[in-house]
């Protein structure tokens, strides 16, 4: 009785062309998409398909092809499925060793992965989501501004159409950026999982034999449905509700499952960010740092890292918190996408200025080499920075030169 008739008919639907029947390669080397008997076919130049590792995929390995229309970008695209060599990680099987990788998902940090190492320590990777949040903020502000201007125009007018086209252009641009952002997050999570698997494989092969196979188990905290009914139940503020509704957690999980070839499990993450992993003391956390209120413990760590460690504990102990008094956590922070911080920009600009004033014929470095700079003569670069600082009487210049020399060293 609550169902409603659709008020607008969809004008664009994706067209699916099955392998060996819906599409084929013509003798001229072009791609032909069949629309059925008695109808003309769509003939396109043969696209070049490459796998994730950069290798070309021949049409013999292609599967279903879908022709999709992007209403925001106003363009057509071909989605080609293909079969790739089996590079999936081995799934857990009873009777053989298994390593568990726990994932704590969040809005600020999309994924925090935690896994044990053979030496007994816990390795944690925190992926920062600042780039994705900035893209969403830009989209929300731009769409709100254009929508406000459209509300003052007459529907169908020339200005209204121009504003609507600009709005779709912003949405298409940000969707491409967010799609790439989710790929970057899942790619770094996959790399972490494979590194942990290789470490445990080497360890077990050294102990048990070269033919030992180690399985991998992916477990994530269950936050599915957290964005539903937030407005009705008033469980969060307006800005938080907007962040939850725009959270691309599901797409990141799908990408990670596709790249690793594993099935992602979900378990309850209740109190995982409040419980101390060393003494089981529950502390209400405010901010991004977790400090245990037990004076005899004094455990301190990143809040998301604590959540990842506790999700791993729950996964391997059937949903029970088990304290580890000898816990050692190694936390690594990484950006999801390669980017520049304000400090890196200032250091790079100062480094370029020092090279220009040195007069030694040193060439100016490109921006891409400044993030992890390792110059051929690091000591010389540091010496030049110190000499320039000594010649300057400005205290701010000396401070900047000291930072630049430390960065070059």
PAPA-120241 format. One line per field, with one value per residue (C-alpha): chain; x, y, z. Coordinates in pm, 1 decimal, always signed. Each point is the difference from the previous one (the first is absolute). Layout:
# PAPA-120241
chain = c(A;...)
east = c(X;...)
north = c(Y;...)
up = c(Z;...)
# end
This chain:
# PAPA-120241
chain = c(A;A;A;A;A;A;A;A;A;A;A;A;A;A;A;A;A;A;A;A;A;A;A;A;A;A;A;A;A;A;A;A;A;A;A;A;A;A;A;A;A;A;A;A;A;A;A;A;A;A;A;A;A;A;A;A;A;A;A;A;A;A;A;A;A;A;A;A;A;A;A;A;A;A;A;A;A;A;A;A;A;A;A;A;A;A;A;A;A;A;A;A;A;A;A;A;A;A;A;A;A;A;A;A;A;A;A;A;A;A;A;A;A;A;A;A;A;A;A;A;A;A;A;A;A;A;A;A;A;A;A;A;A;A;A;A;A;A;A;A;A;A;A;A;A;A;A;A;A;A;A;A;A;A;A;A;A;A;A;A;A;A;A;A;A;A;A;A;A;A;A;A;A;A;A;A;A;A;A;A;A;A;A;A;A;A;A;A;A;A;A;A;A;A;A;A;A;A;A;A;A;A;A;A;A;A;A;A;A;A;A;A;A;A;A;A;A;A;A;A;A;A;A;A;A;A;A;A;A;A;A;A;A;A;A;A;A;A;A;A;A;A;A;A;A;A;A;A;A;A;A;A;A;A;A;A;A;A;A;A;A;A;A;A;A;A;A;A;A;A;A;A;A;A;A;A;A;A;A;A;A;A;A;A;A;A;A;A;A;A;A;A;A;A;A;A;A;A;A;A;A;A;A;A;A;A;A;A;A;A;A;A;A;A;A;A;A;A;A;A;A;A;A;A;A;A;A;A;A;A;A;A;A;A;A;A;A;A;A;A;A;A;A;A;A;A;A;A;A;A;A;A;A;A;A;A;A;A;A;A;A;A;A;A;A;A;A;A;A;A;A;A;A;A;A;A;A;A;A;A;A;A;A;A;A;A;A;A;A;A;A;A;A;A;A;A;A;A;A;A;A;A;A;A;A;A;A;A;A)
east = c(+0.0;+296.5;+141.0;-3.7;+7.9;+329.6;-57.4;+276.0;+93.6;+366.4;+132.6;+336.5;+61.3;+325.3;+9.8;+161.1;+172.6;+88.9;+318.5;-7.5;-358.7;-44.8;+335.8;+277.1;+315.3;-47.0;+257.0;+105.4;+98.9;-292.0;-245.0;-356.8;-286.5;-315.4;-342.6;-200.0;-115.2;-126.5;+168.0;+321.3;+303.3;+232.0;+354.3;+274.8;+380.2;+151.8;+70.5;+326.3;-57.4;+276.3;+1.5;+77.6;+368.9;+18.5;-2.8;-222.6;-304.2;-87.0;-363.7;+9.8;-8.7;-287.2;-339.5;-316.0;+9.9;-236.0;-66.7;-80.7;-102.9;+130.0;-278.4;+227.0;+298.8;-226.6;+214.6;-10.4;+237.3;+71.9;+29.6;+190.2;+30.3;+299.6;+155.8;+342.4;+258.1;-70.0;+191.0;-251.0;+123.2;-68.7;-317.2;+3.9;-33.9;-30.5;+321.7;+246.3;+137.2;-206.1;+79.8;-285.0;+1.6;-245.2;-145.6;-145.6;-195.8;-69.1;-99.9;+318.8;+235.6;-165.5;+187.4;+224.8;+150.3;+154.4;+179.0;+245.9;+361.3;+207.8;+199.2;-318.0;-54.4;-308.3;+45.2;-254.4;-51.2;-216.2;-118.3;-85.3;-313.1;+58.2;+6.8;-338.5;-155.3;+129.1;-149.4;-337.7;+9.1;+78.7;-285.6;-250.8;+84.1;+2.9;-327.8;-165.0;+109.9;-123.9;-327.2;-63.8;+51.3;-222.7;-283.0;-14.6;-28.6;-296.6;-4.4;+106.2;+159.7;+342.1;+164.6;-167.3;+136.9;+350.3;-4.4;-131.3;+280.2;+257.3;-145.9;+23.6;+355.7;+98.9;-169.3;+168.0;+342.7;-24.5;-138.4;+307.4;+227.0;-183.9;+6.2;+378.5;+24.6;-182.1;+231.8;+304.6;-133.6;-70.0;+333.8;+199.4;-211.5;+67.4;+374.0;+1.8;-188.4;+241.1;+304.7;-137.4;-75.1;+353.4;+151.3;-200.2;+62.3;+377.5;-25.2;-208.7;+203.5;+314.7;-156.1;-223.2;+133.8;+3.9;-340.8;-194.6;-292.7;-125.5;-361.4;-121.0;-316.9;-142.9;-222.5;-158.3;-207.6;-368.1;-118.0;-248.3;-319.3;+143.4;-100.9;-366.8;-272.1;+245.9;-237.1;-306.6;+162.2;+215.4;+296.9;+256.0;+45.0;-78.3;+362.5;+59.2;-312.1;+125.7;+340.3;-161.7;-230.4;+293.2;+228.8;+124.7;+77.2;-179.9;+189.7;+333.6;-87.4;-99.8;+327.4;+202.2;-179.0;+53.2;+372.1;+79.8;-241.8;-119.6;-340.8;-29.2;-156.5;-181.7;-9.4;-141.6;+235.7;-182.3;+238.2;+301.0;+129.1;-62.7;+156.3;+368.8;+166.2;+251.7;-222.3;-361.9;-79.6;-277.6;+69.5;-225.9;+211.1;-12.2;+224.4;+225.9;+232.9;-84.0;+145.1;-91.3;-137.2;+149.3;+302.3;+175.5;-30.4;+40.4;-38.6;+1.1;-66.4;-198.7;-372.4;-51.0;+303.0;-156.7;-320.9;+189.5;+190.7;-319.5;-185.3;+283.3;-30.3;-374.6;+50.0;+246.6;-171.6;-363.3;-115.6;+169.1;+243.7;+320.4;+263.7;+365.1;+232.0;+301.9;-164.4;+231.8;-160.5;+180.6;-215.9;+62.8;-189.5;-46.6;-195.1;-249.4;+113.0;+336.9;-20.7;+190.6;-31.1;+68.8;+329.2;+111.8;-80.3;+199.6;+294.3;+1.3;-12.6;+287.0;+200.8;-41.7;+107.1;+310.6;+98.1;-43.5;+218.3;+266.5;+158.9;+133.1;-185.6;-253.6;-320.4;-337.2;-191.5;-350.0;-291.2;-49.4;+343.6;-51.8;-223.4;+267.6;+308.8;+330.1;+247.6;+325.9;+195.9;-220.6;+283.1;+89.2;-360.0;-14.7;+329.6;-123.7;-312.4;+208.4;+233.1;-292.7;-141.9;+331.9;+10.7;-351.0;-80.9;-374.0;-94.2;-293.5;+236.3;+231.3;-294.2;-114.1;+352.7;+29.8;-318.7;+114.0;+338.2;-161.5;-239.3;+285.3;+210.7)
north = c(+0.0;+234.0;-59.9;+291.8;+4.9;+141.6;+363.1;+12.7;-255.7;-90.6;+100.5;-178.1;-359.4;-193.9;-241.4;-340.4;-195.8;-357.2;-169.0;-186.7;+113.1;+367.2;+124.5;-114.2;+124.0;+77.8;-105.3;+365.6;-11.1;+202.3;-71.2;-75.8;+14.3;-181.4;+155.0;-302.5;-156.5;+245.5;+299.4;+174.2;-57.5;+239.0;-11.8;+159.1;+11.5;-288.5;+126.3;-74.4;-180.9;-33.0;-189.4;+158.8;-83.4;+172.4;-306.8;+6.1;-230.1;-161.4;-14.9;-377.6;+58.2;+250.2;-85.5;+207.6;+356.3;+269.9;+329.8;+256.9;+364.5;+249.9;+254.5;+245.9;-29.8;-24.6;-274.3;-369.7;-257.4;-368.7;-224.0;-312.9;-300.4;-225.9;-305.8;+50.0;-251.8;-123.1;+240.0;-24.5;-58.5;-347.5;-16.9;-149.0;-377.7;-217.5;-179.5;+255.0;+321.6;+316.0;+365.3;+240.0;+358.7;+224.1;+318.9;+291.0;+221.9;+364.7;+328.7;+190.4;-292.6;-232.1;-313.2;-95.0;-346.4;-204.0;-335.8;-188.1;-68.2;-310.5;+189.7;+54.0;+368.3;+145.0;+181.4;+276.9;+212.8;+314.3;+134.7;+368.5;+112.5;+373.4;+10.9;-168.2;+224.6;+312.3;-114.5;-61.9;+337.2;+172.7;-184.2;+81.7;+369.7;+29.0;-189.3;+204.6;+325.1;-103.3;-137.0;+328.2;+191.5;-242.8;+53.6;+367.5;-85.9;-106.4;-368.4;-53.4;+340.4;+35.5;+95.6;-293.1;-239.5;+143.9;-33.8;-355.8;-90.9;+151.3;-197.8;-326.7;+82.3;+48.2;-326.4;-192.3;+141.8;-74.9;-348.7;-83.6;+129.0;-193.4;-315.5;+33.6;+73.2;-323.6;-190.1;+151.7;-96.0;-360.5;-28.5;+97.8;-232.0;-282.2;+71.2;-13.4;-332.4;-153.6;+118.2;-160.3;-320.1;-13.6;+52.5;-285.7;-223.8;+39.7;-67.8;-318.7;-129.5;+38.4;-188.4;-259.1;-38.2;+176.4;-133.9;+159.7;+217.1;+276.5;+112.1;+356.3;+106.6;+350.5;+122.2;+345.9;+168.4;-14.3;+356.7;-91.3;+201.4;+264.0;+269.0;-106.4;+186.1;+254.4;+286.0;-176.3;-109.7;+312.2;-208.8;+250.0;+362.4;+132.4;-0.2;-350.4;-129.5;+144.2;-166.9;-335.2;+17.5;+78.6;-268.4;-228.5;-289.3;-260.0;+82.0;-13.3;-343.2;-124.6;+125.3;-167.9;-332.0;+16.0;+78.6;-259.0;-270.0;-51.3;+15.4;+277.4;-101.3;+236.1;-19.2;+229.7;+284.1;+113.4;+176.9;-87.7;+359.2;+37.1;-317.6;-4.9;-296.1;-43.5;+4.0;-4.6;+330.2;+187.8;+369.3;+253.4;+153.0;+360.7;+91.8;-217.9;-126.4;-278.5;+23.1;-273.0;+140.8;-289.8;+155.8;-336.7;-48.3;+341.0;-142.1;+270.8;-44.3;+132.6;-49.5;-177.0;-221.3;-111.0;-80.0;-208.9;-192.9;-71.4;-114.0;-245.5;-120.4;-49.2;-184.7;-255.7;-46.0;-53.4;+351.9;+26.5;+268.3;-169.3;+237.4;-28.3;+150.0;-35.5;+170.2;+190.3;+209.0;+139.5;+268.1;+134.9;+298.8;+37.4;+227.8;-177.7;+210.9;+155.9;+362.7;+292.6;+143.2;+371.0;-94.0;-200.1;+288.8;+244.6;-238.7;-61.7;+372.5;+70.9;-292.2;+129.7;+347.9;-138.9;-193.1;+313.2;+211.3;-265.0;+72.6;-354.7;-82.5;-215.2;-43.6;+82.6;-306.6;-83.8;-1.6;-373.9;-61.9;+216.9;-230.1;-262.9;+193.7;-186.9;+216.5;-152.7;+223.3;+37.2;+125.8;+267.0;+120.5;+20.2;+189.9;+253.8;+59.9;+57.7;+242.9;+200.7;+17.2;+127.3;+279.9;+117.4;+218.9;-70.0;-245.6;-134.3;-85.4;-187.8;-195.3;-95.6;-95.7;-230.3;-180.5;-27.2;-140.8;-257.1;-98.6;-36.0;-201.9)
up = c(+0.0;+49.4;-346.0;-242.2;-377.0;-136.1;-88.8;-257.8;-262.3;-34.5;-338.3;+21.6;+95.8;-28.5;-291.6;+63.5;-275.8;+93.0;-115.9;-334.3;-71.3;+84.2;-129.4;-233.7;-171.2;-367.9;-264.3;-19.6;+369.1;+138.5;+283.0;-112.1;+252.1;-113.7;+67.5;-115.7;-323.7;-256.8;+167.1;-77.2;+216.4;+179.0;-139.9;+208.6;-12.5;+191.1;+354.2;+178.0;+329.7;+255.8;+327.6;+335.3;-37.3;-339.7;-225.0;-312.7;+4.2;-334.5;-120.4;+48.0;+376.8;-10.3;+140.2;+16.3;-132.3;+127.7;-174.7;+269.0;-11.1;+253.9;+45.0;+180.1;-228.8;-307.2;-151.5;-85.6;+145.8;-56.7;+305.7;-103.3;+229.7;-54.5;+159.8;+154.3;+123.8;+349.0;+224.8;+283.7;+351.4;+143.3;+204.5;+352.1;+7.3;+307.8;+75.8;-131.6;+155.7;-42.7;+61.1;+82.5;-127.4;+189.5;-150.4;+193.6;-240.6;+63.0;-159.3;+85.8;-62.5;-256.0;+106.1;+289.4;-44.8;+279.8;-23.8;+223.7;-94.5;+76.3;+266.9;+205.7;-81.4;-164.2;-330.4;-65.6;-312.7;+25.0;-337.5;+12.2;-184.4;-10.0;-381.4;-31.3;+264.2;-175.1;-332.3;+162.8;+172.5;-329.8;-171.0;+274.1;+2.0;-380.0;-41.8;+277.3;-162.5;-344.5;+138.8;+179.1;-322.2;-192.5;+248.8;-104.7;-369.8;-204.8;-88.8;-358.2;-42.6;-157.3;+328.6;+174.6;-262.1;+30.6;+377.0;-25.8;-242.8;+236.5;+289.0;-192.4;-99.8;+365.8;+99.8;-281.4;+83.0;+370.9;-65.3;-209.0;+274.8;+271.1;-212.1;-30.2;+372.4;+88.0;-233.4;+172.5;+344.0;-102.0;-183.6;+309.0;+215.4;-245.0;+5.5;+380.2;-4.7;-250.5;+198.4;+316.7;-191.0;-144.6;+346.4;+152.5;-302.5;+35.5;+372.7;-34.7;-292.4;+206.9;+290.4;-168.9;-352.5;-337.0;-103.4;+283.7;-113.6;+228.9;-29.9;+48.0;+178.3;-43.3;+285.4;+25.3;+266.5;-90.2;-66.3;-272.8;+20.2;+231.1;-248.3;-3.8;+191.2;+137.3;-76.9;+139.0;+324.6;+35.6;+100.3;-128.1;-95.1;-344.6;-118.4;+135.7;-172.8;-326.8;+44.6;+77.0;-301.8;-229.9;+147.3;-280.2;+234.9;-211.0;-317.5;+180.6;+139.6;-346.7;-148.0;+275.8;-44.6;-375.8;+27.6;+265.9;-116.1;+358.4;+164.1;+257.5;+331.3;+236.8;+378.8;+266.4;+87.3;+315.5;+243.0;-218.0;+10.9;+375.5;+139.2;+87.1;-178.1;+284.1;+310.4;-129.0;+172.6;-178.0;-57.3;-169.7;-277.0;-112.0;-288.4;-211.5;+275.9;+241.8;+351.6;+247.4;+324.6;+195.9;+172.5;+25.2;-376.8;-165.3;-351.4;-269.2;-371.3;-293.3;+46.8;-334.4;+65.1;+329.4;-188.3;-255.8;+267.6;+194.1;-313.3;-60.0;+359.3;-39.0;-329.8;+136.8;+339.2;-106.8;+84.4;+340.4;+114.8;+118.4;+146.3;-102.3;+266.0;-232.1;-297.5;-234.8;-273.0;-305.2;-164.3;-351.3;-142.5;-374.1;-227.7;-219.4;-295.6;-68.1;+101.4;+138.9;+347.6;+62.9;+166.1;-303.8;-231.3;+213.2;+27.3;-374.1;-78.7;+238.9;-135.7;-356.2;+110.1;+170.1;-313.7;-209.0;+230.0;+48.1;-337.7;-30.2;-319.0;+182.1;-197.4;+149.0;+113.9;-110.8;+240.3;-22.5;+152.1;+304.9;+202.8;+59.7;-96.3;+0.6;-190.0;-128.3;+237.3;+305.5;+217.9;-256.8;-18.1;+376.4;+9.3;-252.2;+208.4;+312.5;-182.3;-129.3;+350.6;+132.1;-260.1;+86.9;+298.4;-12.9;+279.6;-203.5;-285.3;+234.4;+134.7;-349.7;-101.3;+297.7;-99.2;-360.5;+97.1;+226.9;-278.9;-250.5;+244.4)
# end
